[in-house]
Amino acid sequence: SVRDVAAFRPPGAAVALCHFSACHRLHSKSLSEEENRKIFGKCNNPNGHGHNYKGGEVTSSLFHGMMLLSE
């Protein structure tokens, strides 16, 4: 969770949090539409299939770390 990002924060460090979405489509031109749907399921949606993410970065002069968390 985003709270996990803050848990890594040493005294005096800055935490930057962000939210973003990404989408993809799995599809092979060498397969029929039916085969693509059977193999790739919802990831073969012609409009794409997406995910939402939350991320965070912790920075200080002694520590630097990044964490990406899938919702």
VOBAGU-311470 format. One record per residue: x, y, z of N, C-alpha, C in turn; residue number from 1. Coordinates in pm, whole numbers, plus 50000, padded with zeros to 5 digits. Each point is the difference from the previous one (the first is absolute). Layout:
<sites>
SITE	n_X	n_Y	n_Z	ca_X	ca_Y	ca_Z	c_X	c_Y	c_Z	num
SITE	X	Y	Z	X	Y	Z	X	Y	Z	NUM
...
</sites>
This chain:
<sites>
SITE	n_X	n_Y	n_Z	ca_X	ca_Y	ca_Z	c_X	c_Y	c_Z	num
SITE	50084	49881	50000	49916	50119	50000	50088	50124	50000	1
SITE	49935	50114	49980	50074	50127	50001	50060	50023	50138	2
SITE	49936	49951	50104	50055	50013	50135	50136	49931	50011	3
SITE	50019	49889	49925	50128	49930	50001	50112	50090	49950	4
SITE	49970	50085	49903	50101	50093	49948	50043	50094	50111	5
SITE	49904	50056	50073	50031	50093	50108	50075	49931	50113	6
SITE	49980	49871	50020	50068	49927	50107	50150	49995	49978	7
SITE	50046	50011	49875	50143	49998	49970	50065	50137	50014	8
SITE	49922	50101	50038	50052	50137	50001	50087	50024	50123	9
SITE	50129	50025	49980	50086	50038	50112	49971	50145	50039	10
SITE	50040	50042	50121	49977	50139	50041	50058	50099	49899	11
SITE	49923	50100	49964	50045	50103	49907	49986	49963	49853	12
SITE	49949	49882	49970	49987	49958	49861	49870	50053	49940	13
SITE	49998	50009	49869	49880	50043	49927	49936	49877	49935	14
SITE	49868	49998	49997	49927	49890	49936	49914	50060	49890	15
SITE	50013	49948	49878	49917	50042	49887	49912	49881	49961	16
SITE	49870	50022	49996	49906	49895	49963	49936	50034	49867	17
SITE	49971	49898	49920	49934	50024	49872	49903	49886	49970	18
SITE	49902	50029	49917	49902	49903	49953	50000	50006	49848	19
SITE	49997	49885	49934	49992	50002	49855	49933	49871	49951	20
SITE	49954	50003	49877	49936	49886	49938	50079	49959	49876	21
SITE	49996	49872	49969	50066	49948	49879	49909	49895	49938	22
SITE	50002	49990	49867	49918	49898	49935	50081	49928	49894	23
SITE	49951	49882	49963	50067	49919	49898	49896	49914	49930	24
SITE	50040	49942	49889	49919	49900	49932	50093	49889	49952	25
SITE	49967	49877	50036	50075	49885	49951	49924	49943	49882	26
SITE	50068	49992	49884	49936	49957	49877	50107	49954	49902	27
SITE	49974	49889	49934	50093	49949	49899	49931	49999	49864	28
SITE	50063	50062	49902	49945	50002	49864	49998	49861	49938	29
SITE	50082	49909	50051	50006	49865	49944	49888	49910	50054	30
SITE	49920	50049	50093	49888	49924	50055	49868	50061	49956	31
SITE	49895	49919	50000	49867	50051	49968	49948	50082	50118	32
SITE	49893	50077	49976	49941	50079	50109	49956	49908	50115	33
SITE	49941	49886	49965	49953	49905	50101	50117	49943	50080	34
SITE	50110	49963	49931	50119	49948	50070	50059	50106	50092	35
SITE	50008	50125	49952	50052	50109	50083	49916	50017	50127	36
SITE	49867	49999	49985	49912	50015	50116	50018	49884	50097	37
SITE	50013	49878	49947	50016	49882	50085	50132	50003	50077	38
SITE	50107	50036	49933	50133	49999	50061	50021	50120	50094	39
SITE	49962	50121	49954	50033	50122	50074	49886	50054	50086	40
SITE	49879	49948	49984	49887	50041	50084	49977	50150	49999	41
SITE	49979	50058	50119	49969	50143	50009	50115	50089	49953	42
SITE	50120	49946	49994	50114	50079	49952	49999	50016	49847	43
SITE	49904	49935	49932	49988	50012	49854	49894	50102	49962	44
SITE	49944	50073	50093	49898	50101	49972	50053	50100	49898	45
SITE	49927	50023	49887	50048	50094	49898	50022	50142	50054	46
SITE	49931	50037	50108	50017	50132	50060	50109	50002	50106	47
SITE	50063	49886	50023	50106	49992	50100	49949	49952	50134	48
SITE	50091	49959	50085	49973	49950	50135	50096	50075	50091	49
SITE	49950	50061	50106	50086	50087	50079	50012	49963	50146	50
SITE	50094	50068	50063	50029	49985	50143	50027	50138	50057	51
SITE	49968	50019	50127	50032	50123	50073	50114	49970	50096	52
SITE	50091	50094	50013	50116	49982	50086	50016	50119	50094	53
SITE	50059	49974	50113	50043	50104	50093	50150	49982	50018	54
SITE	50073	50108	50001	50144	49990	50015	50050	50103	50098	55
SITE	50120	49980	50047	50058	50095	50093	50150	50000	49991	56
SITE	50056	50111	50034	50146	50013	50002	50040	50070	50129	57
SITE	50101	49945	50066	50051	50056	50124	50141	50048	49973	58
SITE	50029	50127	50033	50135	50052	49978	50052	50072	50124	59
SITE	50126	49982	50026	50072	50075	50104	50146	49996	49961	60
SITE	50083	50067	50076	50142	49999	49966	50064	49864	50028	61
SITE	49937	49917	50084	50057	49871	50035	49927	49881	49938	62
SITE	49881	50023	49951	49917	49888	49956	49922	50040	49876	63
SITE	49991	49908	49904	49920	50024	49879	49933	49868	49963	64
SITE	49869	50000	49989	49930	49876	49966	49873	50030	49922	65
SITE	49955	49903	49922	49878	50017	49923	49917	49874	50017	66
SITE	49868	50018	50002	49909	49887	50018	49883	50018	49904	67
SITE	49960	49893	49933	49884	50003	49910	49902	49896	50051	68
SITE	49878	50044	50022	49898	49914	50059	49881	49990	49908	69
SITE	49963	49879	49965	49883	49980	49916	49874	49999	50085	70
SITE	49895	50063	49948	49873	49998	50073	49928	49871	49974	71
</sites>
